[in-house]
Amino acid sequence: MSYELDRLGAYKCVVPAENSAAELRVGSKSYAVKVLDVSRTSFTIRVPNSILKRVRGKSTLRLAFASELCEVALDGEFTELNDFTNIVLLRVKDLTQIKMPGGFQFSFGTMFSLNQDPTFLLCLMLAFIAACFCLPGVGDQVGTAPKLSRAVNGAWSSFEKSYFP
């Protein structure tokens, strides 16, 4: 059943003229083309007739469109205007590079937004409260300054003993 559904015609989306700019790479040369419509399996593009012979000679081409890079193959062509030809390109392989986060974000393992993560905000709030209780005026009146001072000194001394013998 899924095989039959997969063979059905793909839904085509018309691309507006202001978003239709693309780059077709034929061998080592790149050409500016217009994408007319897109489906999950193909593109319909408009190319100048001057480069049509080069496109016909290649088995696979590369199309860069809408921050996506695909390896495509010529499927069909039809002439609509005197200077341009509309051709159908089938998607062969997706070549879009996945951007890996680098630096500070990559060291956390799981990615989170510092301004929207509730855990980060909770830790920030607790650190602020602990800092307030450590202040000489507030901590002495409440009685928490000596206890927090002993806790920090104990943690630091155990850290020194374990890492700097």
C-alpha contacts under 8 A as a table, 3 or more apart, distances in Angstrom:
res1	aa1	res2	aa2	distance
1	M	4	E	5.31
1	M	5	L	6.42
2	S	5	L	5.02
2	S	6	D	6.05
3	Y	6	D	5.09
3	Y	7	R	6.40
4	E	7	R	5.21
4	E	8	L	6.72
5	L	8	L	5.40
10	A	39	S	6.01
10	A	40	R	6.45
10	A	41	T	6.85
11	Y	39	S	5.72
11	Y	40	R	7.42
12	K	37	D	6.20
12	K	38	V	5.50
12	K	39	S	4.54
12	K	40	R	7.87
13	C	37	D	5.32
13	C	38	V	5.24
13	C	39	S	6.19
14	V	36	L	6.06
14	V	37	D	4.25
14	V	38	V	6.55
15	V	19	N	6.58
15	V	20	S	5.95
15	V	35	V	6.71
15	V	36	L	5.50
15	V	37	D	5.17
15	V	38	V	7.09
16	P	19	N	5.53
16	P	20	S	6.16
16	P	36	L	7.73
17	A	20	S	5.13
17	A	21	A	7.90
17	A	36	L	7.93
18	E	21	A	7.46
20	S	34	K	5.10
20	S	35	V	4.83
20	S	36	L	6.71
21	A	32	A	7.09
21	A	33	V	6.18
21	A	34	K	4.99
21	A	35	V	6.50
21	A	65	F	7.14
22	A	32	A	5.96
22	A	33	V	5.33
22	A	34	K	5.83
22	A	35	V	6.56
22	A	63	L	7.09
22	A	64	A	5.75
22	A	65	F	4.76
22	A	66	A	7.50
23	E	30	S	6.30
23	E	31	Y	5.57
23	E	32	A	4.79
23	E	33	V	5.83
23	E	63	L	5.80
23	E	64	A	5.14
23	E	65	F	6.69
24	L	30	S	5.56
24	L	31	Y	5.19
24	L	32	A	6.39
24	L	33	V	6.53
24	L	61	L	7.18
24	L	62	R	5.82
24	L	63	L	4.63
24	L	64	A	6.48
25	R	28	S	6.78
25	R	29	K	5.69
25	R	30	S	4.30
25	R	31	Y	6.34
25	R	61	L	6.02
25	R	62	R	4.98
25	R	63	L	6.23
26	V	29	K	5.46
26	V	30	S	6.20
26	V	31	Y	7.78
26	V	54	R	7.16
26	V	55	V	6.58
26	V	58	K	7.27
26	V	61	L	5.56
26	V	62	R	6.90
27	G	58	K	7.78
27	G	61	L	7.34
33	V	45	I	6.77
33	V	46	R	6.05
33	V	47	V	5.50
33	V	48	P	7.92
34	K	45	I	5.55
34	K	46	R	5.29
34	K	47	V	7.06
35	V	38	V	7.51
35	V	43	F	6.99
35	V	44	T	6.02
35	V	45	I	4.31
35	V	46	R	6.42
36	L	43	F	7.62
36	L	44	T	5.47
36	L	45	I	5.36
36	L	46	R	6.93
37	D	43	F	5.98
37	D	44	T	5.31
37	D	45	I	7.27
38	V	42	S	6.14
38	V	43	F	4.68
38	V	44	T	6.50
39	S	42	S	5.25
39	S	43	F	6.32
41	T	90	L	5.90
41	T	91	R	5.49
42	S	88	V	6.77
42	S	89	L	5.45
42	S	90	L	4.28
42	S	91	R	5.42
43	F	88	V	5.74
43	F	89	L	5.16
43	F	90	L	6.48
43	F	91	R	7.61
44	T	86	N	6.66
44	T	87	I	5.66
44	T	88	V	4.47
44	T	89	L	6.26
45	I	86	N	5.56
45	I	87	I	5.53
45	I	88	V	6.47
45	I	89	L	7.65
46	R	84	F	6.33
46	R	85	T	5.59
46	R	86	N	4.37
46	R	87	I	6.39
47	V	51	I	7.19
47	V	52	L	7.02
47	V	84	F	5.55
47	V	85	T	5.51
47	V	86	N	6.37
47	V	87	I	7.49
48	P	51	I	5.95
48	P	52	L	6.75
48	P	83	D	5.95
48	P	84	F	4.42
48	P	85	T	6.28
49	N	52	L	5.04
49	N	53	K	7.78
49	N	83	D	5.68
49	N	84	F	5.19
49	N	85	T	6.06
50	S	53	K	7.19
51	I	54	R	5.39
51	I	55	V	6.44
52	L	55	V	5.05
52	L	56	R	6.21
52	L	85	T	7.74
53	K	56	R	5.19
53	K	57	G	6.40
54	R	57	G	5.26
54	R	58	K	6.76
55	V	58	K	5.66
55	V	61	L	7.84
55	V	74	L	7.75
56	R	59	S	7.69
56	R	74	L	7.27
58	K	61	L	6.87
59	S	73	A	6.05
59	S	74	L	7.14
60	T	71	E	6.54
60	T	72	V	5.66
60	T	73	A	4.78
60	T	74	L	7.38
61	L	71	E	5.63
61	L	72	V	5.15
61	L	73	A	6.04
62	R	69	L	6.92
62	R	70	C	5.63
62	R	71	E	4.50
62	R	72	V	5.81
63	L	69	L	5.76
63	L	70	C	5.35
63	L	71	E	6.40
63	L	72	V	6.79
64	A	67	S	6.86
64	A	68	E	5.64
64	A	69	L	4.47
64	A	70	C	6.55
65	F	68	E	5.29
65	F	69	L	6.50
67	S	96	T	7.85
68	E	94	D	7.98
68	E	95	L	7.67
68	E	96	T	5.42
69	L	94	D	6.36
69	L	95	L	5.16
69	L	96	T	4.81
70	C	91	R	6.56
70	C	92	V	7.24
70	C	93	K	5.78
70	C	94	D	4.57
70	C	95	L	5.18
70	C	96	T	6.87
71	E	91	R	6.23
71	E	92	V	5.38
71	E	93	K	5.02
71	E	94	D	6.26
71	E	95	L	6.70
72	V	89	L	5.74
72	V	90	L	5.29
72	V	91	R	4.60
72	V	92	V	5.04
72	V	93	K	7.02
73	A	89	L	5.35
73	A	90	L	5.23
73	A	91	R	6.70
73	A	92	V	6.57
74	L	87	I	7.39
74	L	88	V	6.27
74	L	89	L	4.71
74	L	90	L	6.43
75	D	87	I	7.54
75	D	88	V	5.39
75	D	89	L	5.38
75	D	90	L	6.11
76	G	87	I	5.72
76	G	88	V	5.12
76	G	89	L	7.29
77	E	85	T	7.10
77	E	86	N	5.85
77	E	87	I	4.09
77	E	88	V	6.02
78	F	85	T	6.21
78	F	86	N	5.59
78	F	87	I	6.30
79	T	82	N	7.63
79	T	84	F	7.06
79	T	85	T	4.66
79	T	86	N	6.04
80	E	84	F	6.98
80	E	85	T	6.02
80	E	86	N	6.76
81	L	84	F	5.32
81	L	85	T	6.56
82	N	85	T	7.87
91	R	94	D	7.52
101	P	105	Q	6.47
101	P	106	F	5.68
102	G	105	Q	6.23
102	G	106	F	5.16
103	G	106	F	5.55
103	G	107	S	6.80
104	F	107	S	5.66
104	F	108	F	7.51
105	Q	108	F	5.87
105	Q	109	G	7.85
105	Q	111	M	6.62
106	F	109	G	6.02
106	F	110	T	7.95
106	F	111	M	7.45
108	F	111	M	6.65
112	F	116	Q	7.92
112	F	117	D	6.45
113	S	116	Q	5.40
113	S	117	D	5.71
114	L	117	D	5.68
114	L	120	F	6.54
115	N	121	L	7.78
117	D	120	F	5.56
117	D	121	L	6.60
118	P	121	L	5.04
118	P	122	L	6.07
119	T	122	L	5.09
119	T	123	C	6.22
120	F	123	C	5.17
120	F	124	L	6.11
121	L	124	L	4.99
121	L	125	M	6.13
122	L	125	M	5.09
122	L	126	L	6.19
123	C	126	L	5.10
123	C	127	A	6.05
124	L	127	A	5.13
124	L	128	F	6.24
125	M	128	F	5.10
125	M	129	I	6.33
126	L	129	I	5.09
126	L	130	A	6.09
127	A	130	A	5.06
127	A	131	A	6.03
128	F	131	A	5.05
128	F	132	C	6.22
129	I	132	C	5.06
129	I	133	F	6.37
130	A	133	F	5.17
130	A	134	C	6.27
131	A	134	C	5.06
131	A	135	L	6.52
132	C	135	L	5.44
132	C	138	V	6.84
132	C	139	G	7.38
133	F	138	V	5.82
133	F	139	G	4.61
133	F	142	V	7.78
133	F	144	T	6.27
133	F	145	A	6.51
134	C	138	V	7.23
134	C	139	G	5.13
134	C	144	T	6.95
134	C	145	A	5.03
134	C	148	L	6.70
134	C	149	S	7.67
135	L	138	V	5.60
135	L	139	G	5.35
135	L	140	D	7.82
135	L	145	A	7.08
136	P	139	G	5.38
136	P	140	D	5.72
136	P	145	A	6.86
137	G	140	D	5.53
137	G	141	Q	6.39
138	V	141	Q	5.32
138	V	142	V	6.22
139	G	142	V	5.28
139	G	143	G	5.61
139	G	144	T	4.96
139	G	145	A	4.36
139	G	146	P	7.89
140	D	143	G	4.96
140	D	144	T	6.55
140	D	145	A	5.65
140	D	146	P	7.75
142	V	145	A	7.89
143	G	146	P	6.92
143	G	147	K	7.65
144	T	147	K	5.30
144	T	148	L	6.01
145	A	148	L	5.27
145	A	149	S	5.94
146	P	149	S	5.00
146	P	150	R	6.15
147	K	150	R	5.17
147	K	151	A	6.24
148	L	151	A	4.97
148	L	152	V	6.14
149	S	152	V	5.26
149	S	153	N	6.11
150	R	153	N	5.09
150	R	154	G	5.96
151	A	154	G	5.12
151	A	155	A	6.16
152	V	155	A	5.18
152	V	156	W	6.09
153	N	156	W	5.07
153	N	157	S	6.07
154	G	157	S	5.17
154	G	158	S	6.19
155	A	158	S	5.28
155	A	159	F	6.15
156	W	159	F	5.03
156	W	160	E	6.18
157	S	160	E	5.01
157	S	161	K	6.17
158	S	161	K	5.08
158	S	162	S	6.16
159	F	162	S	5.31
159	F	163	Y	6.11
159	F	164	F	7.88
160	E	163	Y	5.44
160	E	164	F	5.15
160	E	165	P	7.21
161	K	164	F	5.52
161	K	165	P	5.31
162	S	165	P	6.33
